[in-house]
Amino acid sequence: MRSFFDLSTTAKRFRFIAVLEAITWVALLIAMFFKWVLGHDKAVSVPGMVHGIVFIAFVVISLVTARALSWGRNVTLLALVSSIPPFGTLVFEAWAQRNGHLAELSTGVTTPTTANPTTTV
């Protein structure tokens, strides 16, 4: 099994931050329950700050990954938009992996650079 904490490539760093962003969403949603339902006004201060930092990290790593892996404008835009709804980063990461946009994490996907040049369709 590949280690989730292996951050040796751009794609693996992207995956790590995407999952981390979703985890901080969970923490923030729980904190919002404590604030708005149970009346603990300061419940969102720490989870909100952590989520904000990880959100910014996701935007930065998305742009770095887009440049390193030569994503087009649409894929890059989808990555950035995925950071807005809760758990959108997980959906985008799964889609990007399945469609060959995450380099070595996208197994079984034939891209033009890895295709056999002698094969005709």
MOHUUR-V112756 format. One line per field, one symbol per residue. ss: DSSP state (2 for helix, 1 for strand, 0 for the rest). phi: phi as a letter, one per 30 degrees, with the letter a starting at -180 (. if undefined). burial: + if it has 9 or more other C-alpha atoms within 8 Angstrom, else -. Layout:
# MOHUUR-V112756
ss->???
phi->???
burial->???
This chain:
# MOHUUR-V112756
ss->0000000002222222222222222222222222220000222222222222222222222222222200002222222220000002222222222200002220000000000000000
phi->.dddcdcdbdddddeedddddddddeddddddddddcciddcdcdddddddddddddddddddddeddchdddddddddddddddeidddddddddddcicchddcdicccedcdddddcc
burial->------+--+++++++++++++-++-++--++++++------++--++-++--++-+++-++++++--+-+---++-+++-++---+++++++--+++-++++--+---------------
